[in-house]
Amino acid sequence: MILTGIEWGSVADWFAAVGTIGAVWIAVSYRRTKTKYDADATVIASAVKSDDGDRVVLKPRFELDIFNINDPDLLIKDIEVEYKDGTVISNFLEAEPIVIRGFEAKRIDTDRVKKWVPDMSAFKFLSEQKPKVVVVLAGNKRHKFKINFINLDGAE
């Protein structure tokens, strides 16, 4: 096709060019807007030395790791724990929201998270209840994740 003395190519070339540009634009915009993440919540019971160092005590600890497996940043407003009966414990972040950058992993390590499972009786009770951790994003989008209970050293 020749217009004004310049070779512009065929109609098929134009459709191919527009289709290619459109496909790239859609792929890039979709990647930048869709949030995709995973959370690994684990309560680990293990034997540790007491503060005086004379005896071994069995101590559970709660670890929560969040993995942002996409490009856009995550703004986490709150972390909650939800029990089977619908009871919810919230405000695990205690202060301001947390931002997890694209393709970044972060351990949520606040005092409230550390103290959630204070002893072995709480560990046993919670492992029977099978609660879920709830990550609350900006816009109040809520996603639930299973909590794994691991008993190292046969702690009782």
C-alpha positions as CSV (number, residue, x, y, z in Angstrom):
1,M,0.0,0.0,0.0
2,I,1.5,3.3,-1.1
3,L,0.2,6.6,0.2
4,T,1.9,9.9,-0.4
5,G,4.8,8.2,-2.0
6,I,5.7,6.1,1.2
7,E,5.4,2.3,1.4
8,W,3.1,1.7,4.4
9,G,2.9,-2.1,4.2
10,S,-0.1,-4.3,3.8
11,V,-3.3,-4.4,5.9
12,A,-2.2,-7.7,7.4
13,D,1.1,-6.0,8.6
14,W,-0.9,-3.3,10.3
15,F,-3.2,-5.8,12.0
16,A,-0.2,-7.8,13.2
17,A,1.5,-4.7,14.6
18,V,-1.6,-3.5,16.4
19,G,-2.3,-7.0,17.8
20,T,1.3,-7.3,19.1
21,I,1.3,-4.0,20.8
22,G,-2.1,-4.6,22.3
23,A,-1.0,-8.0,23.7
24,V,2.1,-6.6,25.3
25,W,0.1,-3.7,26.8
26,I,-2.5,-6.1,28.3
27,A,0.2,-8.4,29.7
28,V,2.2,-5.6,31.3
29,S,-0.8,-3.9,32.8
30,Y,-2.2,-7.2,34.2
31,R,1.1,-8.1,35.8
32,R,1.4,-4.7,37.5
33,T,-2.1,-4.7,39.0
34,K,-2.8,-8.2,40.2
35,T,-1.6,-9.0,43.7
36,K,-0.4,-12.5,44.4
37,Y,1.2,-13.6,47.6
38,D,1.5,-16.4,50.0
39,A,1.8,-16.7,53.8
40,D,3.6,-19.3,55.8
41,A,2.3,-19.4,59.3
42,T,3.9,-21.9,61.7
43,V,3.8,-22.5,65.5
44,I,7.0,-24.4,66.4
45,A,7.4,-26.0,69.9
46,S,10.9,-26.7,70.9
47,A,13.1,-27.2,73.9
48,V,15.1,-24.2,75.0
49,K,17.2,-23.3,78.1
50,S,15.4,-21.4,80.8
51,D,16.5,-17.8,81.7
52,D,18.6,-19.1,84.6
53,G,20.2,-21.7,82.3
54,D,19.7,-24.5,84.7
55,R,16.8,-26.4,83.1
56,V,15.2,-27.0,79.7
57,V,11.7,-25.5,79.1
58,L,9.4,-26.3,76.3
59,K,8.6,-23.1,74.4
60,P,6.4,-22.5,71.4
61,R,7.0,-19.7,69.0
62,F,4.8,-18.3,66.2
63,E,6.4,-17.4,62.9
64,L,4.6,-15.7,60.1
65,D,6.4,-15.1,56.8
66,I,4.7,-13.4,53.8
67,F,6.0,-13.8,50.3
68,N,5.0,-11.2,47.6
69,I,5.2,-13.3,44.4
70,N,4.2,-10.5,42.0
71,D,5.3,-7.0,41.0
72,P,2.9,-4.7,42.8
73,D,3.7,-3.8,46.4
74,L,1.4,-5.2,49.2
75,L,0.0,-3.0,51.9
76,I,-0.9,-5.2,54.8
77,K,-3.3,-3.4,57.2
78,D,-3.6,-6.1,59.8
79,I,-2.9,-9.7,60.7
80,E,-5.7,-11.7,62.4
81,V,-6.2,-15.2,63.7
82,E,-9.6,-16.8,63.1
83,Y,-10.9,-19.8,65.1
84,K,-13.4,-22.4,63.8
85,D,-16.2,-20.9,65.9
86,G,-15.7,-17.5,64.2
87,T,-13.8,-15.8,67.0
88,V,-11.2,-13.4,65.6
89,I,-8.1,-12.0,67.3
90,S,-6.9,-8.9,65.5
91,N,-4.3,-6.1,65.7
92,F,-1.3,-8.4,65.4
93,L,0.6,-5.5,63.7
94,E,0.1,-3.2,66.7
95,A,1.2,-0.1,64.9
96,E,1.2,1.0,61.3
97,P,0.6,-1.1,58.2
98,I,3.5,-3.0,56.6
99,V,4.5,-2.7,53.0
100,I,6.1,-5.7,51.2
101,R,7.7,-4.7,47.9
102,G,7.3,-6.7,44.7
103,F,9.0,-10.1,44.9
104,E,10.1,-9.6,48.5
105,A,9.6,-11.8,51.6
106,K,9.2,-10.5,55.1
107,R,8.8,-12.0,58.5
108,I,6.1,-10.4,60.6
109,D,7.8,-10.1,64.0
110,T,5.9,-8.0,66.5
111,D,5.5,-8.5,70.3
112,R,1.9,-9.6,69.8
113,V,2.9,-12.2,67.3
114,K,5.7,-13.5,69.6
115,K,3.3,-13.7,72.6
116,W,0.3,-15.3,70.9
117,V,1.3,-18.9,72.0
118,P,2.8,-18.4,75.4
119,D,3.1,-22.0,76.6
120,M,2.6,-25.7,75.7
121,S,-1.0,-25.7,77.0
122,A,-1.8,-23.0,74.5
123,F,0.1,-24.9,71.8
124,K,-2.0,-28.0,72.4
125,F,-5.3,-26.1,72.5
126,L,-4.5,-24.2,69.3
127,S,-3.3,-27.3,67.4
128,E,-6.7,-28.9,68.2
129,Q,-8.7,-25.8,67.2
130,K,-6.9,-25.5,63.8
131,P,-7.2,-21.7,63.5
132,K,-6.3,-19.8,60.4
133,V,-4.2,-16.7,60.0
134,V,-6.0,-13.9,58.1
135,V,-4.0,-11.3,56.2
136,V,-5.9,-8.0,55.7
137,L,-4.8,-5.9,52.8
138,A,-5.6,-2.3,51.9
139,G,-9.2,-2.1,50.7
140,N,-10.1,-4.8,53.4
141,K,-9.3,-7.7,51.1
142,R,-8.9,-10.7,53.4
143,H,-7.1,-13.9,52.7
144,K,-6.9,-16.9,55.0
145,F,-4.0,-19.3,55.4
146,K,-3.5,-22.5,57.3
147,I,-1.3,-22.4,60.4
148,N,1.1,-25.4,60.7
149,F,1.8,-26.8,64.2
150,I,5.2,-28.4,64.5
151,N,6.4,-30.1,67.7
152,L,10.2,-30.4,67.7
153,D,12.0,-32.5,70.2
154,G,8.7,-34.2,71.2
155,A,7.9,-31.2,73.4
156,E,4.9,-31.9,75.8
